[in-house]
C-alpha cells in the first residue's frame, strides 16, 4: 500500500509541476532592419525543457527591440508571444484579432521595424481557475507637447483563449483600459511586474507613476481585473531613470533600481497588496546609464547592474547597503554588428527556470551574461561575461516573467537543467568585406575575403546621401588603408562597388 501511495503521489506531483512551466520558452531578437542593405531574419529561441537549455535559431522577421513576453504550456512548449504590437501563436502566425495592440501614433511609427518601445511593459499571466485563458497586461504610450515628449499614459489588458482556433488561440478581448493619464493625471514608469496573491491563485500586478510616489496595484482573479488600487509611499520618483523593477521569488520584497533614484526597496504583503518598510540606497551614482536588477532564487541576494558594473546585496545582512559587493566589471569586449562596434555592456536581467540569472546588453550583440550560482555570496555567485553565445543578436530585450511557481509547493527553479556550453552555439559568419575601426579616426581599413577582378571603388556618403570621398581599391591586395583627414565627425555610409555591382556596404561613425 505504501508503495502504491508513493507512486500515486509522485504522479500527481509530476502532473502538478508540469502546469507551472509557463516561463520555459524565451524569444529574443534584434530590431528588424538595422540597415537597408541587411534585413534581419533571425530570432533566438531558448528552451528550458527536457532537462536542458537548448538554443535554436528561427528565421523570422519579428522585431523584439524592447517589449517582450511569451508563455508556454504544461510541457514547456511555446503557446504564444508578443512584442507589444501583436500576438503570435506557436506557429508564428498572428492570432485572430491579435494585431493592433497599444493603438496610436507610437505603434504606427515603431512597430514595423522595432516592435513596441516599452521596456518591460508587457507581461502574460494565467487566469486563476481557467487553464485556457491568459491575460496580457501591457503599457501604451502617447506623444506629449512637453518633455519628455513620449510617455507611458495607459495600462491595458488583453485576453487570449487557447481553447479557440483549434488550440492555437484567439484574442477575445483587446486593449481594455485599466489606468490612464486622462483619468488620474499621472503618466507611468516603463515597467510592470506581477506576483501571486497570498491565496496562491490570484495575481497582483504593479506599476508605478512617472514622478510622484504612487504605486498602482491591480488584482487579477477568476472574474478578471477586479481591484484597481493605489498607494503613496517613499520618495518622489524621477520621470525616467532607465531601470528595472521586480518582486522577489518568494513575494516578500519589491525593488526598483535606476540611475536617477538608485535602489528603492520595500517589503510586500501578498494578502493586502501593501508595500512597507521603504528603504532608499545609493548603489552606484557614478554611471548615468541604463540599469537592471534581479533577485536570487532563494530571495536572499539582490543583483544590480550599471552599464559596466554588477553589484550584489545580501538581503539578510544587518546592514544591507554595507553588504554591497562588486561581483562583475565589464572587461572591455566589443562586438561587431554590420560593420559597427558595440560594447557588450551590462543591462536587463531575468531569473531563468534553470536557477541562473541571464543578462542582456545594450546594443545588438550575440551574447548574454550569466550569473551561474546566484544564491551564493560575493564572487562565488560565478558571474561569467558572455557566458551564453547566441545565433542571433539581441538588443536590450529580455522576456518579462513573474515567479509562476510561487505558492504551488514546487521550487522556484530547477537547478538540474543542464547548461548548454556557448561553444555549441553557432557564431555569426565572417563578412566578405570588413571595414574598421568603427568608430574611426584619421585612418580607415578595408579587408576583403573575395577577389577583385575588375576596377573597384570604396565610396563614402554623408548622412544626407552625398558622396564625400571615394578611393580606388587595388586588385590582388587583401587589406587596404585610407585617410579620413578633413571629414567632420558624424555618421557616414560606405559602399564598395565594381562596375555598378555592390560588393558590400554599411555604416561608419567618424570621431576624431
N, C-alpha and C positions, 0 to 999 in steps of 0.2 A: 504493500500500500504506500509506504514512504517513497519507494522508487517511482511509482506511478504519479504520485503527487509532485515529486520533484520535476519529472519530465513535463507534466502539465504546466507547472509554474514557469519552467524555462520557456515553453512555447508561448505562453501568454506574455511573458516579458519581452520575447523577441518581437512579437507582433506589435506590442505597445511601443517599443523603442522605434520600430520602423515608421511609426506615424510622426516622428519628430525629426525627419531628415530634410526639413524644408530648405536648409542652407547648404546642401551638398553639391550644388552646381553654381559656379561663378562664370559670368560672361564679361569680358573686358576687351575694349578695342579703342583705337585712336579715332580722332575725327576723320570723316570720310575722305576729304580731299585736301591734304596739306599743300599740294602743288598741282596746278592744272595738267601737268605732264605725267603725274604719277597718282592716279586714283587708287585709293586703298581698298583692297578686297581681303581683309584679314581681321579675324577676331579670335581671341583666346577663349577656350572653354576649359575651365578647371573642374574636374570631377573628383569628389572625395568618396567614392563608393567602392564596394568590393574590397575594402581593407587597404586601399592605396590611393594616392593622389595621382591622377592621370591628367595630362595636358594635351589638348587637341587643338589643331589649327582649323578654323572654319573659314571658308572662302565666302565671306558675307560682306556686303556694303551696308553696315549698320552703325552709324556713329554713336559712340558712348563716351563723349568727352567729359561730362560731369555727372548728370543724373544717371543712376544705375541701380536696378533692383531685379531680382529673379526669385523664383520659388520652385521647389522640387516636390515630387510625390513621395509616397511612403518608402519607395525603394531608393530614393536619392536621384531619380531621373528627372530631367527638366520638364516642368509643366508649362511655364510661360515666363516672359521677361519684358522689361520696358526700359527705354531711355528717356522717359518723361514726355515723349511726343506721341507714341502709340504703344500698343501692346501686341507682342508677337507670341504665337503658340510654339510648341516644341518643334514643329516643322519649319519654323522661321517665317511663317506667314502671319500677316496682320489679322487678328481676330475680327469676327463680325462686330461692327460698332466700335472697333478698337483703335481707330485713328482719332486725331483731334483732341488729345489731352492738352490741358492748360491753354485754352484758346486765347489768341491775342497776337499783337504785333511781334512779341519776342519769339513765339513759336514760329510765326511766319518767316522771321529772319534767320533763326538759328537752327531750327530742326533739320532742314535738308542736309547740312554739311557737318553739324556738330552734335546734334541731339540737344535736349533741353539743358539750360545753363544753371540749374540749381544743384549745387554740390551737396549730396546727402539729403536732398529734398524729396526723397522718394523711398517708400518702404511698403512691403507687402505682408499682410497678416492673415492667418486663417480665421475664419468666422467661428466663434465659440459654438460648439454643439452642431455644426453643419460642415461636414468634411468636403462638400462640393463648392462652397463659396469662399472667396477671398476678397478682402478689402485692400485696395491700394490707396494709401494716403500720399498726396503729392502737393507741392507748393507751386503756385503760379506767380508770375512776375508782371510788372507793368512799367511803363515809361513815365517818369515824373519830370516836372519842369524845374526842379531844384536838385542840387547834388545831394546824395548820389542819384543819378538820373534813372538807373534801373534798380528797382527794389521789389522785394517779395511782398505782395499785397494780399495774397489769398492762400488758404489751406483748403484743399478739396479732398473728397474721397470718390473712388470709382469701384464698382463691384463686378467681379468675374464669377461666372457659374460654370464650373468644369463638367457638369452633367450634360451640358448642351453641346451642339455641333459635333456629335459623335465622339465626345470625350476630349475634344480639342479646345473647348471653352468658348464662351460668348460673353461679351460685355453687356450686362443687363441694366446698368445704371452708371452714368458717367458725369464727371465734373460737378459733383454735388458740393456746394459751398458750405464750409463749416465756419471759417473765420475770414474776415475781410477788412481791409483798410476803411472801406465805406461804413462798416458797422461800428468799429471801435476806435478808429483814428490811428491805429498802430500799423506799421509795417513789421516784417518778421525776419528773424535771423535765418541764415541759409543752412538749415539743418533741422531734421526731425528725427526722433528716436522713439522706441517703444519698449515696454516691459510688461510682463504678465501681472495681473491683479493678484492679490493675496489668495483669492479663491482658486487660483491656478487655472482658470478658464478664460476669463475676460482679459482685456488689454487696456493699459494706459498708453496713450500717445501724447508726446510732449513736444511743444515748440516754444520759441522764445520771441519776445519783442525785440525789434531792432532799435536800440536805445531804450531807456527806461529800465524798469526792474520787474517786468511782467512775464510770468511763466504760464503758458496756456496748456491745459490738460484736457484730453478728450478720452472718454471711456467707450470702448467698443465691447458690447455684449451680444448675446444671441439675437437681440432685436435690432442690432445695428448700432449706429452712433447715438448713444442715449444721454450722455452728460458732456457738456462743454463748460469748463470752469477755468478760473484764472487765480493766480496767487502773486502777491507782491512781496519780494524778499531779496535781500542782498543789496549790492551796489548797483548803480545805474550802469548799463552796458553801453558800449560804443555802437556805432551804426553798423560797422562790418569789420571784423577782425581777421577774417580768413582762417577760421579754425574748425573745430570738430566738437561734437557732443556725444555722450554715450552713458548708458546705465551700466553698472557693474553686472556681471553674470548672475550674481545672487540677488540682484534687485534692491540692495540696501543703499547704494550710492548712485549719485548722478554727478557728472562732471562736464564742464565746458572749458575749453582751452583755446586761446588765440593770442596773437602777439600784442593786442591792444589791452585787453582786460586781464591777460595772463590766466592763471588757473582759478576757476570758481568751482568749489567742491561742496556737495550737500549730502546729507542723509535723506533717504526716501522711504516713505511709508506706503507699502503696496496696498494696504487696506483703504486708506483715505486719499491717497494720491498727493499727500502733502510733502513738501520739501522742508528741511530744517537743518540746524547746525551749520549755517553758512560759513565757509572759510575761503578767504582770498589769499593766494600765494603768488609772488613773483618768481617765476621759474627761470626765464632767460629773456631779459629785456634788451639784449644786445642785437637781436636779429628781428627786423621788421619784415617778416616773410610768413608765408603760409605755414600752418601748424597742423598737427594731428594728435590723436590720443587713443589709447586702448587700455582696457583692464585685463589683467591676467585671468586665466580660467578660474583660479581659486579666489578671485576678487581681492587679493591682498596686495597686489602691486598695481601701480598705475604708470603707464608709459606715455611720455610727452615728447613730441618731435618738433624741432625747429627745422629750418632749411638744411642745416649742417650738423645738428647735434640731436642725440637721443638720450633723454633723461628717464630715470626710474625713481619712483617714490615708493616707500614702504608704508602702506596704509595702516599697519599695525604698530608702527613706531610711536613712542610717546610724543615726539615732535616730528610730524610728518615732513615738514619742509626741511628740517635738518637732515633727514634721511636721503635727500636728493643726491643721486649718483649718476655720473656720466657713464653710460654703457655703450655709446657709439658716437663716432665722429666721422663725417664724410671724408673719404680717402682721396678725393680729387678726381675720381674716374669720370670721364665724359663718354657719351655715346653719339655716334654719327648716324643721323637720320636724314636721308635725302640731301646730302651734302651740307647739312647744318650740324653743329656740335651742341649737345645738350648735357649739362652736368647731371649725373644721376643722384640728385639730392634726395632728401627725406620728405615725406608728406603724410598722406592719409593712411590710417591703419584699420585693420579688421581682424578680429579673432576668428580663426578657421575651425571647422569641425574636427580637425586633427590636433587641436590644442596648441598650434603655433599661431603667432601673430604675423600677418603679412602687411607689407607697407609698399605703397606706390611712390612714384617720384613726381616731379613737376612736369617734365616735358615728354614728348613721345620717345620712350625708351623701352627696350625689350627685356626689362629686368624688374624683379620685385625683391625688396629686402625682407629678411625673415628673422624673427625672434624665435629661436627653436625651443627654449625652455623658459617661458615667461613667468612661471611660478617661482623661479629661483631668484635669490637676492644678488644684486650687483651684476658684475660681468659674467657670473655663472649663468645668466639668462641666455648666453650663447647667441648673441646678435651677429648675423652674417650679412654683410652688404652684398647685394646682387646674389643672394642665396638661391634665387629661382630665376632661370633664364626662360624667356617666353618666345614662342614662334612669331608673335605679332607685338608691335609696340603698344604701350598703354600711356595715356595722357591724363593724369590726375585720378581718373575714375576708378572706384572700387565699390563692390556691392555693399549695400547698407542693410545689415541683418541685426535683429534682436537675438536674445538667447531664447530660442524656441523651446528648449528643454527644461526651462525653469519650472519647478513645481510638478514635474512629471515623475519624479523618482529616479530619473536617469541622469548620467553625468552631463556636465556642460559640453564636453567634447570627448572624442575617442583617441587617446594617445597611441593606440595600436595601429592607426592608419599609417602605412608605410610611406615615407617621404621619397619622392622621385628625385634622383640626382639631376642637377641642372645640366650635366654633361649628356644626358639622354634626350635633351630637347634640342631641336634644330635651331641654329642661329641664322640671322639674316644673311642672304647671299652677298658676296663681294661684288660691287658695281663694276661695270666695264670701264667707266670713266669716273675718276675721282678728282675733285678739286679741293684743295686745302691750303692753309688753315682756314677755319671758319669759326669765329670772325678772323678777318685778315687785316694785316697792317700795310707795309710798304711792298711786300712781295707775295706773289701767288704762285702756287704749284699745280700742275695738272699731270695726272698719271693715267695712261691708257692701257687697258688689257686687251685691246683689239689693234689690228694692224691697219695703218692708213695707207691706201694705195693711190689716193687722189689728193689734190690740194685741200687742206683742212684749215678752218679758221675758228678761233675761240672769240666769241662776241660777248661784250659786257653791256647790259642795258640798265638804266636807272629805273626808279620806281614808276615813272610815267611811260616807260617803254621806249625811251630814246636811247639809241646806241651811243655810248660814250667812249668806247675803246674796243679795238679788235687786234688780234695777233695771229700771224700765220704759225701753224704747228708743223714742225718738221717731221717727215716720214722717217721710219727706222729708228725712232727715239721713243723711249717709254716715259720718261719724266721730263717735264718742261717747266721753266720758270718765267714769270712775267712781272714787271714792275708796275706798281699801282700809284706812283707818285702823281700828285695833282688832283686826285679824286677825293671828293668830300666824304666824310663819314655818313653812313646810311645803308639802307637796304638796296641791293642790286640783284640782277638776274643774269646768269651766264648761260650761254648756249654754244655747243660745239657742233659744227656742221661741215658738210662736204658736198659741193655741187647741189645745194638745196635740200640735202638729206640730213636730218637731225641725228646726231650720234650721242647726245647727252645734254642735259640741262638741269638747272637747279637755282637755289637762292644763295646769295653771298652777302654777308654782313661785313662792311669795312669799318674798322675802328682804329684810328691812328693814335 
